[in-house]
Every structure is written in structure tokens, then in C-alpha cells.
Amino acid sequence: MNAAIGMLAAFFAAQTFAFGAVRLVSPRDYAPFAWDPYGRRLLFTSIAVCFGVGLPAVWIGIPWWTVPAVGLPVMACVAVLMYSRPGRPTAAR
């Protein structure tokens, strides 16, 4: 579970760093890198992934290094799939 909490902290730090860097580089045009909706979705997804992988690892007794080995690729795929590009059409509501 320590690995899952550490991975959650690392995800949060990376997200904060990326969003802050985008705001520093282009303060007027940071639309895709904003808290609503992309940042909030990513934060809640990282919480779900970390606990969804960390708790079963503790309960089953598998080694700690499987948590980052599974969690990092899952979060990378989710981040790429969730990213809404400005030129891409969105689904109608």
C-alpha cells in the first residue's frame, strides 16, 4: 500500500507540474490543461487506479513492485485517451 500511496503522490506532483508549466509558458491559452474537466478527471482516475491496484496487491500478497508496473501504463493510457484535443470533434450531448 505504501507503493500505491507513493504512486498517487507522484501522479499528483506530475499533474501539478504539467499544468503549472503550461500556464507559465502560455498564460492566455491553457484551455486543454485546466482543472475542469481534464484535471479533475485525471486526479480522480489516478486515485481509483492507485487504490484499485494497491488494495488487491495488499490483500493477495503480491510484491510491491507490481503496483507501479500495472499502475503507470494504465494511467498513461487513460491520460492519452482522456485528453481532449482542440481540433477533435466531441460527442454531442
Contacts in CASP RR format, 6 or more apart in sequence:
PFRMAT RR
TARGET T0000
AUTHOR 0000-0000-0000
METHOD contacts of the structure
MODEL  1
MNAAIGMLAAFFAAQTFAFGAVRLVSPRDYAPFAWDPYGRRLLFTSIAVC
FGVGLPAVWIGIPWWTVPAVGLPVMACVAVLMYSRPGRPTAAR
1 54 0 8 1.000
1 55 0 8 1.000
1 57 0 8 1.000
1 58 0 8 1.000
2 64 0 8 1.000
3 54 0 8 1.000
3 57 0 8 1.000
3 64 0 8 1.000
3 65 0 8 1.000
3 67 0 8 1.000
3 68 0 8 1.000
4 50 0 8 1.000
4 51 0 8 1.000
4 52 0 8 1.000
4 53 0 8 1.000
4 54 0 8 1.000
4 55 0 8 1.000
4 57 0 8 1.000
4 67 0 8 1.000
5 50 0 8 1.000
6 50 0 8 1.000
7 50 0 8 1.000
7 67 0 8 1.000
7 68 0 8 1.000
7 71 0 8 1.000
7 72 0 8 1.000
8 46 0 8 1.000
8 47 0 8 1.000
8 50 0 8 1.000
11 46 0 8 1.000
11 50 0 8 1.000
11 75 0 8 1.000
12 43 0 8 1.000
12 46 0 8 1.000
15 39 0 8 1.000
15 42 0 8 1.000
15 43 0 8 1.000
15 46 0 8 1.000
18 33 0 8 1.000
19 30 0 8 1.000
19 33 0 8 1.000
19 34 0 8 1.000
19 35 0 8 1.000
19 39 0 8 1.000
20 33 0 8 1.000
22 30 0 8 1.000
22 33 0 8 1.000
23 30 0 8 1.000
23 33 0 8 1.000
31 86 0 8 1.000
32 38 0 8 1.000
32 83 0 8 1.000
32 84 0 8 1.000
32 85 0 8 1.000
32 86 0 8 1.000
33 39 0 8 1.000
38 82 0 8 1.000
38 83 0 8 1.000
38 84 0 8 1.000
41 82 0 8 1.000
42 78 0 8 1.000
42 79 0 8 1.000
42 82 0 8 1.000
45 75 0 8 1.000
45 78 0 8 1.000
45 82 0 8 1.000
46 75 0 8 1.000
49 71 0 8 1.000
49 74 0 8 1.000
49 75 0 8 1.000
49 78 0 8 1.000
50 67 0 8 1.000
50 71 0 8 1.000
53 66 0 8 1.000
53 67 0 8 1.000
53 70 0 8 1.000
53 71 0 8 1.000
53 74 0 8 1.000
54 67 0 8 1.000
56 62 0 8 1.000
57 63 0 8 1.000
57 64 0 8 1.000
57 66 0 8 1.000
57 67 0 8 1.000
84 90 0 8 1.000
END
